[in-house]
Amino acid sequence: MGVTEVPDAPKRIVVLTNEGTEALLSIGITPVGAVRSWLGKPWYDHIARQMDGVTVVGDESAVNLELIASLEPDLILGTKFRQEKIYSQLSAIAPTVLSERIRSDWKGNMKLYATAVGKLPEADAAFKAYDDRVAAISKALGDKKAEKISLVRFMPGRTRILLKDTFAGNILSQVGFSRPANQDRMEFADEVTKERTPEFDGDRLFYLVYDTGDGETAAAAADWTSDPLWKNLAVVKAGKVEAVSDAVWNTAGGIIAANLMLDDIEKIYGLPASR
């Protein structure tokens, strides 16, 4: 958004993205305020303990400016993807640094956030530990990386095939997995109807259910996965379908979730734990 002067060692930080929250926690910073997790009350289970006492300032798409101001932050972190239109209001409260976008860019965004708070060495150490894990898992998988991985996400009122420009798609690529030909695109997602279920096929299928607690999405996913088109998929007949956490594989979007996704890959493929 231009040039912003930030304090050398900001103490009171408000973060307006889920991935940004994970970035801060992983480098030893607890924000004074943060947007609520997309799933959780109000935080994802995997960060709830670390977020004790943090004020909820709305969600990524609708932040509470008055509440943010009341926290008297000395730095605000967010993303143009969600908060570009309110940048002037945010920057009137405190110096504000926004990433360009989210989805598969979590490492670049974390580097930006870490630079803004003066903790780039800590971020680099976290990246090295993560990259070392990816390399170890990739090596341990060996020929199993030849599996073409299909990714499907059930959401309220819609179903998507997740492509490579997604959090999970990015991590699968880092590990060295390939994708079915129809999913081998550096794009975000294809929204599909049930008639397109045959496009889910692959050597292994991971599916996510974004269930906000009303049961609607879980019921839709159950209906979809009981349909003859689903049952006729070669990957289903082969018994290579895995239900995985939407919070970990998609919604949280940060380095803590990335490491939890690597944990899942190790368990699913029967690899020794690398941490």
ChimeraX attribute file (.defattr): number of C-alpha atoms within 10 A of each C-alpha:
attribute: neighborCount
match mode: 1-to-1
recipient: residues
	/A:1	12
	/A:2	5
	/A:3	8
	/A:4	12
	/A:5	11
	/A:6	17
	/A:7	13
	/A:8	9
	/A:9	12
	/A:10	14
	/A:11	15
	/A:12	16
	/A:13	24
	/A:14	30
	/A:15	30
	/A:16	27
	/A:17	28
	/A:18	23
	/A:19	25
	/A:20	30
	/A:21	31
	/A:22	24
	/A:23	27
	/A:24	22
	/A:25	16
	/A:26	18
	/A:27	19
	/A:28	11
	/A:29	18
	/A:30	22
	/A:31	22
	/A:32	20
	/A:33	24
	/A:34	29
	/A:35	26
	/A:36	23
	/A:37	24
	/A:38	19
	/A:39	17
	/A:40	15
	/A:41	10
	/A:42	14
	/A:43	22
	/A:44	20
	/A:45	14
	/A:46	15
	/A:47	17
	/A:48	14
	/A:49	10
	/A:50	14
	/A:51	20
	/A:52	10
	/A:53	11
	/A:54	17
	/A:55	18
	/A:56	21
	/A:57	23
	/A:58	18
	/A:59	17
	/A:60	20
	/A:61	11
	/A:62	12
	/A:63	20
	/A:64	12
	/A:65	14
	/A:66	10
	/A:67	14
	/A:68	24
	/A:69	16
	/A:70	9
	/A:71	16
	/A:72	14
	/A:73	21
	/A:74	17
	/A:75	25
	/A:76	26
	/A:77	24
	/A:78	29
	/A:79	21
	/A:80	16
	/A:81	16
	/A:82	21
	/A:83	21
	/A:84	15
	/A:85	10
	/A:86	12
	/A:87	19
	/A:88	12
	/A:89	13
	/A:90	22
	/A:91	14
	/A:92	10
	/A:93	20
	/A:94	21
	/A:95	18
	/A:96	27
	/A:97	25
	/A:98	23
	/A:99	24
	/A:100	15
	/A:101	15
	/A:102	23
	/A:103	19
	/A:104	22
	/A:105	18
	/A:106	23
	/A:107	18
	/A:108	14
	/A:109	22
	/A:110	26
	/A:111	19
	/A:112	21
	/A:113	25
	/A:114	22
	/A:115	14
	/A:116	22
	/A:117	20
	/A:118	16
	/A:119	18
	/A:120	17
	/A:121	13
	/A:122	16
	/A:123	24
	/A:124	16
	/A:125	12
	/A:126	17
	/A:127	16
	/A:128	12
	/A:129	13
	/A:130	17
	/A:131	14
	/A:132	13
	/A:133	19
	/A:134	20
	/A:135	14
	/A:136	13
	/A:137	23
	/A:138	18
	/A:139	14
	/A:140	16
	/A:141	19
	/A:142	10
	/A:143	9
	/A:144	13
	/A:145	17
	/A:146	13
	/A:147	16
	/A:148	18
	/A:149	22
	/A:150	27
	/A:151	25
	/A:152	23
	/A:153	22
	/A:154	21
	/A:155	19
	/A:156	17
	/A:157	8
	/A:158	13
	/A:159	24
	/A:160	19
	/A:161	20
	/A:162	24
	/A:163	24
	/A:164	23
	/A:165	19
	/A:166	22
	/A:167	25
	/A:168	25
	/A:169	28
	/A:170	19
	/A:171	20
	/A:172	21
	/A:173	14
	/A:174	14
	/A:175	20
	/A:176	20
	/A:177	17
	/A:178	20
	/A:179	23
	/A:180	19
	/A:181	11
	/A:182	14
	/A:183	24
	/A:184	15
	/A:185	15
	/A:186	13
	/A:187	14
	/A:188	18
	/A:189	19
	/A:190	14
	/A:191	13
	/A:192	15
	/A:193	10
	/A:194	13
	/A:195	9
	/A:196	11
	/A:197	21
	/A:198	14
	/A:199	17
	/A:200	25
	/A:201	21
	/A:202	24
	/A:203	19
	/A:204	21
	/A:205	20
	/A:206	19
	/A:207	21
	/A:208	24
	/A:209	23
	/A:210	22
	/A:211	20
	/A:212	14
	/A:213	10
	/A:214	9
	/A:215	12
	/A:216	15
	/A:217	20
	/A:218	19
	/A:219	14
	/A:220	19
	/A:221	22
	/A:222	13
	/A:223	11
	/A:224	17
	/A:225	14
	/A:226	11
	/A:227	13
	/A:228	10
	/A:229	14
	/A:230	21
	/A:231	15
	/A:232	13
	/A:233	16
	/A:234	16
	/A:235	18
	/A:236	19
	/A:237	11
	/A:238	10
	/A:239	11
	/A:240	14
	/A:241	17
	/A:242	14
	/A:243	12
	/A:244	16
	/A:245	18
	/A:246	20
	/A:247	22
	/A:248	24
	/A:249	26
	/A:250	24
	/A:251	20
	/A:252	26
	/A:253	27
	/A:254	29
	/A:255	24
	/A:256	20
	/A:257	24
	/A:258	22
	/A:259	18
	/A:260	15
	/A:261	21
	/A:262	23
	/A:263	18
	/A:264	18
	/A:265	17
	/A:266	17
	/A:267	12
	/A:268	11
	/A:269	12
	/A:270	11
	/A:271	14
	/A:272	11
	/A:273	13
	/A:274	12
	/A:275	8
